[in-house]
Amino acid sequence: MGKSDEFKKSDLSDELRRLRVNAGYTQIKVAEYLNIDRSTYTKYENGREPDLNTLKKLAKLYDISLAELISGRYSENAGKTSAVRAAEISLQEQDDFYPLSSEEKKLISYFRSCSRPSTILRFARNLYHDDLFASSEDEENK
């Protein structure tokens, strides 16, 4: 096996960090998903090799195959799918505190996974502004 074909622990740790950051997760959130301490997960990002079961869970979290995780060859959109899923899970946990409609949950999920949230905020402000004016015009016409 040539040096370029060898599995490098540093490559895996770099991939784990990159996937986590791209997905918008903290080390704490990933550790909670894996049901391990944050310090253990931090070691994975610093070169310690996770066991096979943990690798499978990480691949599932990032919506990629185990082979893609280990090789680092996956679509750049891999994290986006999991980011939307994480936002939905987070919203489900918050549902008891403040119930949201399914449309509101979708909107928040898309917002959390968007690469340019400021664009969405500007659009929402304009819609809100238009809505206010439409409501006041309706009141005047009554």
N, C-alpha and C positions, 0 to 999 in steps of 0.2 A: 504494500500500500504506500503510495507516494505521499509526500508531505502535504500536497494540496488536497488529497483525498481524505486525509485524517480528520476526524471530528475534533474540533477545537472547543474546549470549554469556554474560552473567552468569547468565541463567536456566539455560542448559545446564550451566554449571559448578556451580551450586547443585544441579541434578538429579543430576549425577554424584556429588557429595559425599553427597547424601541417599541415593541408591541404594546407594552403597558402605557407608555407615554402617548402613543398614537391613539389608543383607545380612551384616553382620558382617565385612567385609573390611578389611584394612589397605591403605594406598596401595601398599605393597610387593607384596602379593599380586595386586592388580589390575595393577600394572606387569609383574609376572612373567607373568601370563596374556596380556597384550598384547605381551610380549616387547620391552619398552622399559625405559628407566631410570626409577626412581622420581621423579627430578626432572622428567622429561618429563611423567609423569602428574600430578604436583603442579601443573604449569603448566596442565593441562586444568581442574583444579578451581579454578584462580585466573584463568580467563578466556581462556586460549589455546584456539583452536578445533581439535579433533582432525580429522584427515583422514577421508574417507568410510569407508575400510577400517577404521580404528580405531573409528569410530562403530558400524559393523556388528558388530565384535567385542564392543563394550560392550553392545549390545542383546542379543546372544546370551548373554553372561555373565549379564545380569540377567533373561533369559527374557522379554523384551519386544520389540516390533517397533521398527524404526528410527524410524518415525513417532511411536510412543509415547515413545521416548527424547527425541527432539527437541522434541516438544510438551509433554512433562511430564505427559501424560494417560495414566495407566496405573493398574492396580489396586494398592492398597496392599500386596497380598500378593506383588507382583512379586519383591521381594527374598527372600522366604521360600523360594521354589522354588530360587533360585540358592544360598541359604545351605545348604539341604540338599544340593544338588549339590556345593558346595564342601567340605562336611564329608565327603561320600563320597569325593571326590578326595583329600582330606587323609588319610583312613583308608586308601585304596589305597596311598598313598605310604608309610604306616607299616606296612603289612602284612608287609614283609620283617623288620621289627624285632620285631613282636609280632602273630602271626596271630590274626585275630578271625573268628568265625563270621558268617554273613550276618545273623543275628538281632542279634548284638552291634553290628554296623556300623549297622544300621537304628536301633537304640536310641540310639546315640551321635549319629547324624545328626539324629534328632528332638530330642534334648537340646540340641544345638548351635544349632538353629534356633528353639527355644522362647523365647517372650517372658518366661516366668516359670520359669526353671530351678530356683529354690528349691522350688517346688511338687513338681517331679519328684523332687528329692533327698529331700524329706520322705517322699514315697510310696515311694521305693526303700528308704529306711531302715526304714520300717514293714514292707515286704515281707521285707527281710533279717532283721529282728527276729522276725517271724512264722515265717520259715523256720528260724531257729536253734531256736526253741522246739518246732517240729514235729519237727525232727531229734532233739532231746534226748528228747522224748516217745516217739519211735519206738525209740530205744535202750533206754529204761526198760521198754518193753513186750516186749522180746525175752527 
